[in-house]
Each structure stands twice: as C-alpha cells, then as structure tokens.
Amino acid sequence: MNQYAPIPDWNRLRANKTVAWPYRYTVGSASVLAEAILPTRILGGDHFNPWTQTIHLTSDIPAIALHELGHAKDFARREYPGTYGAVYGVWPIHHESIASMEAMHHVYESGEIDQIAEAQRILYPAFGTYVGGTVGQFIPQYASPLYASAVIAGHLNAAWLNQQINTDLQRYQRVLAGHPMNEGSLLAGTNTTSTGREAIATVSPVDESTQR
C-alpha cells in the first residue's frame, strides 16, 4: 500500500517474461513511467499493472483489493496476456466485468453480509464508470450524459441488490457454491512484500515460458 518504487517496477517489467518484449517496452514502459510521474501514493488510483504483474493499492477497502486481485487472476490465465492487456486500453468493459465478478464471487463465498453490501455498493457504480466512459468515447457528443447515466444505474443496481442480500446469499450457497465460477482463490499466486506502511502485491505468473 502507498508504495512509490519506480526502479523495482522497472526491474519487474524487464523480468516479466509472460509478456512479449514489444508490449513490455512500449505500453509497459509507458505505464511504469506514468506511475513514476503520477504516483498513486499521492494521487490515489488502485490498479493492477499487467506489464509488471503488480497490484498497487492506496486504499484499505477490501472490495477494491479483491477487484484488483480479480484482474491479476484473469490475466494470469490468459494465453496472450500482452494482447489482452492492449485490448484493455480500447475496451476495458470485459476485463472490468470479470474482475468484479471474481471479487463478488469471493465475498459471497465468505458469507459476510457487510462485505457483500460494501462490495456491491462500490463495485457496481465503479463498473458504471467504465461502461459510460467506454461507450462515450465512441459517441463523444453524448459522453457526459452516458457516463452519468451508467454511474447512476450502478448505484441503483447496488441499492436494489443490497435490499435482497439474504435471499441472494441463500441462493448462492444453494446453487452456485458447488459450481464456482473459476477454480482457485483470488489470494493464490500472490506474494506481498512490505516495509512499514508500504506494501505491494506481486503476482506469480502461470507459465513464464509463454511470451505473448
């Protein structure tokens, strides 16, 4: 959390053999440079960097951390993570939906009502920002109302779902728990290093011999 470490980030970028070097030294280099110039430690902005395979956290909200871990898990199982990451820059809706579903799957599996409510209250409006922002870039004259509408829809959907958490949780435990969306825990395959108040999660690759 709150870590500013551009040199270690650059070293992780160079060492990440799961992504082919053209992606690492173009988009990846730009991402590390952006993190160095606009540090999340000051400006905020939790995110997963697929080029360095690290999760950067500046908040202490579990739902956001789970969402970023969902991104890490999603990228780790992709055959072509470099291409998958490049697509994110144009159409992030798919990636964001998977990360949020992974997070929701985890909190529903925990059975903690408060965690489920918080995750829905945060993740649905956040997803709306990506839907509105992505669609708006193709229809720029309606970008602002599309963005606002998507965020409002996310808030309304979260409020509606939070009114029926007990029913949904019972349904999940009865029907879905025996058929998890994806195998493995969100916390599997991650290593966390910390110094005082600073911490960063490094995601272990599935197969380091694959470069795409």
JOTACOR-V329675 format. One record per run of one state. SS is the DSSP state (H for helix, E for strand, C for the rest). FROM is the first residue (numbers start at 1). LEN is the number of residues. If there is no record, write none. Layout:
[[SS/FROM/LEN] [SS/FROM/LEN]]
This chain:
[[C/1/5] [H/6/10] [C/16/5] [H/21/17] [C/38/2] [H/40/4] [C/44/3] [E/47/3] [C/50/4] [E/54/3] [C/57/5] [H/62/15] [C/77/4] [H/81/8] [C/89/4] [H/93/18] [C/111/2] [H/113/26] [C/139/1] [H/140/23] [C/163/2] [H/165/12] [C/177/13] [E/190/6] [C/196/2] [E/198/6] [C/204/9]]
